[in-house]
Amino acid sequence: MSMLKEKLAEIFPKQKAEIAEFVKAYGDKKVSEVTLAQAYGGMRGVKGLVCDTSEVPPDKGLIIRGIELKNITDKWPEEILFLLLTGVLPSAEELKDLQDEIKAAEDVPQYVWDVLDAMPADSHPMAMFNTAVLVMQKESVFAKRYSEGMKKDEYWSATYDDMIQIVAKLPAIGAWVYRKRFGKGPRIETNKNADWSKNYVHMLGLPDKNEEFTKLMRLYLNLHSDHEGGNVSAYAAATINSALSDLYYSLSGGLNGLAGPLHGLANQECLDWVLQTMKLFNGAPTEEQLEKFAEDTLASGKVVPGYGHAVLRITDPRFDAFLAFGKEYMAEDPVFQTVARVFDVVPKVLSKVQKIKDPWPNVDAGSGALLYHYGLEEFSYYTVLFSISRALGVCAQAVVSRAMGYPITRPKSLPISEYKKLVGA
């Protein structure tokens, strides 16, 4: 048994007992009220989910297991996965043990490559990636053990085994989707001596001078890993997993949600807007030109992509981390300079619009420009990157949920006629 799994076997029973006592003592306490507007507005702001891995306070941004993101942007994705599961960062020995466990599971079955090769050449990268995840379902340890009569207190362990197998294989699958879909040449075999992020960059086959792209990838996969439980990908995956569908089913379902324009596609839309401004002004625009272009964008009934967030009321700390990276490694890049200048201008423009509650940038406002700098220019692929990272949070949430014995998700729905009766309309 790996060191991480051993640690989880020790802490999960204690946490489960604490939750049982907590619910027993306070189970009748009301924690939220729902307005009609919230019911018709996507349940925005309604407290009705449990997510132990992370939270997103409006005034602070992402907090992973009690640690503000700004304090862990230097950590590798493997460390974040350990933190998501246990609540503590790993020691050097524990990190090495987890990396070895992932490395041992990274070989992708041949039938996955066969399925991808059989898909139409113009398939969307997300359709290819999610298909590869789902087609591996026959490998599920959870599904096999459940059919054999596995005990409930072992659900988390089998889910953990599925998590390791999936997480280990995602970089190779994602890299081949990129190379096949965009005609980049043959598949590149894994580097047995590389960590998770570096191996991914290696298999993508893009230049990695001074390992700058590897450093960006470690940061990217860190920052997108988790964002509490109510976002579409996490919530969809958790709902599917709550029915005891294994991680292959639930992760692919969640990532299908992440493919949507209102969720995972945002970063490519942000970069496209930045490139439009540069094309319009024949290079990096001035602050005055940007201000006019932003005002014209709003006047046309469109939004400035990358600005505003459903929860946050501050600059997204993930954007801050990307901005700092850009200033260190690509300060002279015109595309990055435009992103930085937009940050100086657009919040002032948006602040003049009364209905806009959050004029500050979210993570998508900067991430695409950094990828573009290192040669990853195929916008439709960006969501696959997001998916590889978000899989860490989705899988960690599933392991914790199965360990805590959370029930199937089943909120109550009503027709409009019943809501009219409730409000006396």
N, C-alpha and C positions, 0 to 999 in steps of 0.2 A: 504493500500500500504506500502511495506517495505521501510525502510530508504534509502537503496541503490537505489531502483527503483524510489523513489521520487527525489533523487539527480540526477539521470540520466535524468528524465523528465525535470529537470531544465537546465542541462548543454548541452544536445544534440541539442536543437533548436539553441542555440548560436553558437555551433561548426559548425552546418550545414550551418548557414548563413555566417560564416567566410570562410568556404570552397568555397561556391558559389561566394563570392566576390573575393577570391584569384584566382579561376579558370577564372573568368570573366576578371580579370586584367592581368593575366599572361598565359592564356590558350594557346597562340601560341608560347610560349617559348619551345625550344627543350631541353629535360633533359637527353637524351641518344641517342647513335648511336649503331647500331648492325652490327657486322662483320659477314662474312660468317661462320667463325669458331665458333662464338657464336650461330648462328642459328642451326648449326649441333652439337653443344656441350651442348645441354640441356638449352640454354638461360642463361648460367652461367654469372653472373655479369651484365645482362641487366636490367636497371632501367625501370620498366614498371608496377609495382604493388604499391598499397598504403596499408600500415599497420601502424596503429596508436598505437598499443599496445606495440610493442617492435622493436628494431633494433639491428643489430650485426655488429658494425664497426670492421674491421680486426685487429685494434690495441688495442681494448678494450674488445671485447666480448659482451655478452648479456647486453643490457640496456633496462629496463622495464619502460616505460613512463618517460624517462629522468633520471632514477636512475640506476647507475651501479650495477650489480648483487652483487658485493662484499659488498655492503652496505645494502643489504636486505636478506642475507642468513639466518638470524635468524627469519625471518617472517614465519608465518603459511600460508598454501595454500589458506585459506579463505581470508587472508589479500592480497595475491597476486591477487586473483580474483577481489577483490574490486579495487585494484590499476590498473589492466588491463582495467577495465571498466571506471573508473573515472579519472585516472591520479593522484590520491592522495591516501595515505594510510588511512585506516579507524580509527576513534576514537574507544575507548573501547566500547562505546555504539553502534556504527555502526557495529563493528565486531560481537558483541553479537547478534544484530538484524539479520545479515546475517546468522550467524550460526544457529539461531532459525528457519529462513526461510528454510534453507537446511534440518535441522533435521525434520521439519514437512512434508517434501516431500520424505523421504527416503524409505518408504515402497514399495517394488517391487510387481507388479501384479503377481498373482499365475500362469497365463499362461506363464510368462517368465520362471519360474522354470520348468514348464511342457515341454516347448520347449527344454530347456537345457538337461533335463532328457531323452528326446527322441533322442538326438544326439548320434552318435556312440561313444563308450567309448574311442576310440583312436583319437578323433577329436583334431585338434590343438587348444590350448587355445585361440589364437586370433580369430579363426573361431567361437568358442563358444561365446566369449565376443562380437564380432561385430554382430553376429546374435541376441544376446540378445538386443543390442541397437536398431537394425533395427526393430525387431519384436514389439517393443513398439511404433512404429510410430502411431498407432491408438490413442495414448494418446496426440498427438500433438495439442497444443492450437493454434499454428500458422495455421496449416492445416484447423482446424475447423473454425477459424475466417476468414481465407481467402475465404473459400467457402461461407461464409455468407456476403461477400462484404466488408471486413475490409478496412479502409482508409490507404493510404500509410504511413502517419505519425504515424500509430499505429503498423507498421510492427515490429519495434524494441521491443515494449512492449510484443507482443506475442512471439517473439523470446526469450526474457528474461525469460518469463514464462516456455518455453520449456527448457531453459538452467538450471534453478533451478531444475526442475524435473529430468533432466538427470544427472546432477552433483551429486545430492543427492543420486541417486540409484547406481552409478557406483561402490562404494566400496563393497556393498553387492553382486552385480553381479560378480565383479572381484574375491572376496573372495570365492564364491561358485564355480566358474570355477576352481580355484586352488584346492579346497578340493575334488571336484568331479573328476576332470581329473586325479589327482595323488593319489586318494584313501586315503584321509586324514580323512574320517569320515563324519558324518552328517553335514548338514548346521548349522551354528551358527547364532543365532538371533542377531540383532543389540543391541548395548549398548546405551540406550537412553540418557545417561549422558556423552557420550564421544564426543570429537570433531571429525571432518571428518577423519583425519589421524589415530587417536587412535582407532576409531571405525573400521577402515579398518584392522588394526593390530589385534584387538580383533577377528574379523570375520575370519581372516586367520587361527587363532588358533596356531600360532607359539609362542615360549617362548618370553617374553618381560621383562626380568630382569631389574629392576630399570628404566623401560620405555625407555631403550636405543633404542630398535627397533622402538618404536613410534617416538623418536627423529630423527632417520634416515629417517623414512617414511615422516615426515614433511619436512625434507630437500630435499629428493628425489622428492616429489610431487611439491615442490617449484621450484627446479632447472629445471625440464623438462616441465614446464607449457607452455612456449611460446618461440619462436625463430624466430621472424619476420614472414613475410608472404610467402616467397618463398620456404620453405622446402616442401617436398612432401605432408605430411599430412595436413599442413595448407593450401597449395595452392589447393590441390584437394578438400578439404572441402569447401574452399571459392568459388571455381568455381561452385561446385554443389549448394551451398547456393545462389549464385548470380542468379540462375535460379528460385529463390524463392522456391526451395525444402526446406522443414523444417529441423530443426537441427537433427532429427533422421536419415533422409536420408543423410544429408551432413556430419555429424560426422562419421557415420559408413563408408561412402565412404572414408573419409580422413584417418580413422584408418586402412582401408584395404591397403592403401598406406604405412602406418607406419609399416605394417607387413613385408615389403620387406627387403631382406638382406642388401641393401645399405642404409637403413634408421633405422628402429627400432631394427633390429636384431644385431646391431653392438656390444652391450654391452655383449651379451652372447659369441660372437666370441672372444672378448678381454679376458674374463675370461678363456675361453677354452685354449687360447694361454699361459696364465700365468700358468694354471694347467699343461699344457704339459711341460713347462720348469721345474716345480717342480718334475714332474714324471721322467723326463730325468736325473735330477741331484739329485734325492732322497732327496728333501727338497728345501728350499729357496736357489737359486743359488747365487754364488758370482757375483760381477760386471764383472769379467773377463769371467766367464761362460756365463753370459747374453749377453755380447758384441759379443761373438762368435756365440751364438744361433741366435741373431738378424741378424748378417751378413749372416749366413747360410740361414735364412728365406728369406732374400732379394735375395741371390744368386740363390735360387730355383725358383724365379719368383713370389714369394708371397709377401704380405705386412705385416708389423707388425700392427695388428689390434689395433685401438684406438689412432693411431698417425697420425696426419694430419687432416685438415678440409677444406671444400670447400670454406669457407670465412675467417676464422681466420688465423692470422699470429703470434699468441702468444699462450701461454698455456691457454687453455679454463678455464675461471674463475670458471666454474662449477666443473672442475676437481680439482682446488685448494680447493674448498669448501669440496669436498669429501675427499681429502687428509688430510685436517685439522681435519675433523671428525674422520677419521681412526687413526690419530696420538693420538687423545684424548681418544678414546674408545677401540682401538684394536691394539695398537702398537706392541704387542708381537705375533700377529697372523701371521704365516708364509706366508699365502696367501697375506695378506696386505703388509707384509714386501717385498714380491717380487714385488708387484705393485709399491711400493715406490722406490725400487731399479731400476726397469725398467725405471722409470722417470729420474733417475740419469744417466742412460746409453744410452738408445735408441735415444734420441735427438742428441747425439754426433755421433752415427752411421749414422743416417739419414742425418745429415748435410753434410756428405761426399759425398752423392749422389746428383749430380748437379741438376737433374730434380725435386727433392723434394723441394717444396717451403715452406712447413710448417712441420717442424720436431717435433712439440710440441703435447702433448696429448690433446685429446678432452674429453668430459664428459664420454664417454663410457669406457675409459681406466681404470677408477677406480670404477664405480658404482657397477658392478657385484660382485667384491670382497667383498664389504661391505654387500651386500645382502646375499652372501654365508656365511659370518661369522655368521649371525643370523639365519641360518638354511634354508634359501630359496635357495635350491640347484638345483631346476628344471629350467634349462636354458630356455626352450621354453616358460616359463611363464613370463620372464622378460619384454617382449614387452607389456604384459597386464598392468604391472605397469606403463610403459611409457605412455600407452594410457590413463589411468585414469588421469595422470597428464596433458598430452597434451590436453585433453578435455577442460581444463580450458581456454587455449589460443584460441583454435578453437571456442569455444562457445562465448568467449568475443569478438573475431574478428567479428563473425557473428552479434552479437547485435549492435556493433558499425557500421558495414557496412550497416545494415538495417536502422539504425538511420540516417546515412549520405545520404541514398538514392543512394548508388553506383549501377551502372547498371550491367547488365549481362556481364560476362567475355567472350570476343570473339576476341582473337588475330587472325591476318591474317596468313594463311599458304600458302606456294607456293611449287610447284613440283621442282625437281632438274633442269628441263629444264629452268624454269623461273629464277632460281638463276644463272644459267650459262649466261643467257642474261644480268642480272643485273651487273655481274662482268666482262662481256666481254670475257668469256671463249670460 
